[in-house]
C-alpha cells in the first residue's frame, strides 16, 4: 500500500528555507517546535501525531494515517 492509499488526506511540503513564515505559523498554531525534517499529522486544526529526524518511517506514517484519518 502506498502512503497515498493509506488515508484520504492532503499533504503539504514546507521548504523552511523558502517559507520560514509558513514554518513559524505552523509551529505557533500547533504548539509543536519546528524540527527538520519533520512530519506533522494535523486533523481539525490540531496536531494529532508528529515525528522527526530518524524516526520518520513510511510504516509509522501509514499507521498514524490509519489511526487518525480513518
N, C-alpha and C positions, 0 to 999 in steps of 0.2 A: 504494500500500500504506500503510495506517495503521500507526502505531507499535505499536498493539495486535496487529497481524498479523505484526509483524517477528520475534517470538520468543515462545516460551512462557515468559513471565517475569512476576513480580509487580512492581508499582510501589508505592512508598510516598512520600508527601509529608510532609516535616517542616517545619512553620512554626516557624522558630527562635524567634521572639518568644513563641510559645506553648509551646514544648517545648525549652528550652535544654538540659535534662538529656539528652534524646534526641540532640540535635545533638552534645553533648560526648561521649556514649557512642559514637556513630558515628565521630567523629574519633579517639577513643582506640583503638577496635577496628581501624579500617582504617589508621591512621597517616597519613591524609590530613587536612591542615589544613582547617578549615571556611572556606568562602567562600560568598557568597550573591549571586546564585543559583548553584547547583552541581548537577551530575548525577553520581552515582556508580553504576557498574555493579558489583554485588557478586555473586560466584559462589563458592559453597562457603565463605563467610565471608571471602573475600579481595576487595579492590577490584582489579578487572582493568582498569578504564578509568574515567577521570574527566575532566570538563571544567567550566569555569566561565565566568561572565560572558558576554561577546560571542562566545565560542567555542561556546556552546550552539546547536545547529542540529539540526533534525529529521533531516536526511540523515546527519549524523555519528552520531547516536544509533542510527538504523536500521542503519548499517554496523557499529557496535560490537555491537549485539544479534545481528546475523547472525554476526559473527566469534566472539563469546564464548558465545552461547546456542544455537547450532545443534547 
